Amino acid sequence: MKNNHLKLKNNIFHVENINLELLANKMGTPLYVYSRAAIKDSWNRYAKAILNKNCLICYGMKANSNLAILKEFSELGSGFDIVSGGELERALAIGANPQKIVFSGVGKQEWEIIYALKSGIKCFNIESEAELHKISDIASNLHITAPISIRVNPDVDAKTHPYISTGLKENKFGISIKNALNCYKTASKLPFIDIVGIDCHIGSQLTEIPPFIDALDKLIPLIKELIKNNISIKHLDIGGGLGITYKDEVIPDPKQIIDSVILKLKESNLDHLELILEPGRSLIGNCGILLTKVIYIKHSEDRNFVIVDAAMNDLLRPALYQSYHEVKPVAPRTGNAKEYDVVGPICESADWLAKNRLLNVQENDLLIIESAGAYCTTMSSNYNSRVRPAEVIVDDCKYYIIKNRENLSDILKLETTI
Ligand SMILES: *Cc1c(COP(=O)(O)O)cnc(C)c1O
């Protein structure tokens, strides 16, 4: 939604044609607001890049797994990258095609493996030798063949925040490039295992293409080794990880990455492979905002604080990764701005949403936290017994409630006293 779908009209910000002040009055705050047009725009950037190519996009749904958003992507043609049985449940609930679902994650549990096998997913992305044997045992018991790919850890530096880097050898993800061939050889001997692909995912919020190519440069010799060993694969999955503009990052277009990958595969005579991508953040991150209201303004000796009704339980990224989200007043005021930290009501010093921002705000003003489409609502919690926000999706001049705000009885209902 950055830029195009958030517009100032008569000095009030709108998402498409919905006035955010009126929306906040109706729905309350904090409130997640997504734009359907923005979702279509970001999908179309990928759709254009894969046009007439043997390529499948599997939306990395942990970025935002609201059913309405999944349904939107599914109808646009997307498959899904899931990391749990719960995410499989969500994908199936909106009628996703299991043949477009790949299952990643280092700790797949027995019930999740059974569920995925019975659902007939496209591929298990295997992250350890132990997992390979677990899946093999379960598949043999059920007499269902498990399609698998090995997630290779290529040991490349994605040059992103250490918490969202996954392709270095010290990370817990994938099987090291030097053990991968042996693991494939083991897999090829297991009767209920069908080797269908190879995959990697090197990190998130990547802002440049070279790390993707570095990973590919490590994977291609391995694929050639597999061929020499009569192990044939049908697809190459290069994971997700493309970044978005939070502040001033310049992000390459998906087409640049896809074109360079396909070129590289052609040069290596591997262009018969289906190419899979698992973008999460780059599909949804800039399609949503968090609307929040100023509760108090507080001036202390060396800092000014804007205390808002959204907090780290609603939007964890700043506390977890010191990440930057743009903040804008819904109705900008004229006059002098002051430097503020925007913080929530939670009893933690980590509970901040933005630091050192020039703002001119008063109590009850509404603020927009931008780039809140990905890894925001999905990371929300009930910390401090706060109810999680409602969510709406705007489509031109209409909005649809896609998640109701929790209420206090919701957050107490699974508990009992003894
Ligand atoms: C999180 C994740 C993704 C999506 O990552 P983005 O950075 O949001 O594109 C894709 N694949 C795997 C295996 C993941 O864990």
The ligand as an SDF file (V2000), in Angstrom:
LIG
                    3D

 15 15  0  0  0  0  0  0  0  0999 V2000
    9.2210  -17.4230    6.0390 C   0  0  0  0  0  0  0  0  0  0  0  0
    9.4940  -18.2740    4.8850 C   0  0  0  0  0  0  0  0  0  0  0  0
    9.1860  -17.8330    3.5970 C   0  0  0  0  0  0  0  0  0  0  0  0
    8.6700  -16.4500    3.3070 C   0  0  0  0  0  0  0  0  0  0  0  0
    9.6880  -15.5160    3.5350 O   0  0  0  0  0  0  0  0  0  0  0  0
    9.5090  -13.9720    3.1180 P   0  0  0  0  0  0  0  0  0  0  0  0
   10.7650  -13.3420    3.5740 O   0  0  0  0  0  0  0  0  0  0  0  0
    8.3190  -13.4610    3.8290 O   0  0  0  0  0  0  0  0  0  0  0  0
    9.3530  -13.9310    1.6410 O   0  0  0  0  0  0  0  0  0  0  0  0
    9.4180  -18.7000    2.5440 C   0  0  0  0  0  0  0  0  0  0  0  0
    9.9340  -19.9400    2.7500 N   0  0  0  0  0  0  0  0  0  0  0  0
   10.2390  -20.3940    3.9790 C   0  0  0  0  0  0  0  0  0  0  0  0
   10.7820  -21.7510    4.1290 C   0  0  0  0  0  0  0  0  0  0  0  0
   10.0290  -19.5770    5.0880 C   0  0  0  0  0  0  0  0  0  0  0  0
   10.3600  -20.0360    6.3060 O   0  0  0  0  0  0  0  0  0  0  0  0
  1  2  1  0
  2  3  1  0
  2 14  2  0
  3  4  1  0
  3 10  2  0
  4  5  1  0
  5  6  1  0
  6  7  2  0
  6  8  1  0
  6  9  1  0
 10 11  1  0
 11 12  2  0
 12 13  1  0
 12 14  1  0
 14 15  1  0
M  END
$$$$
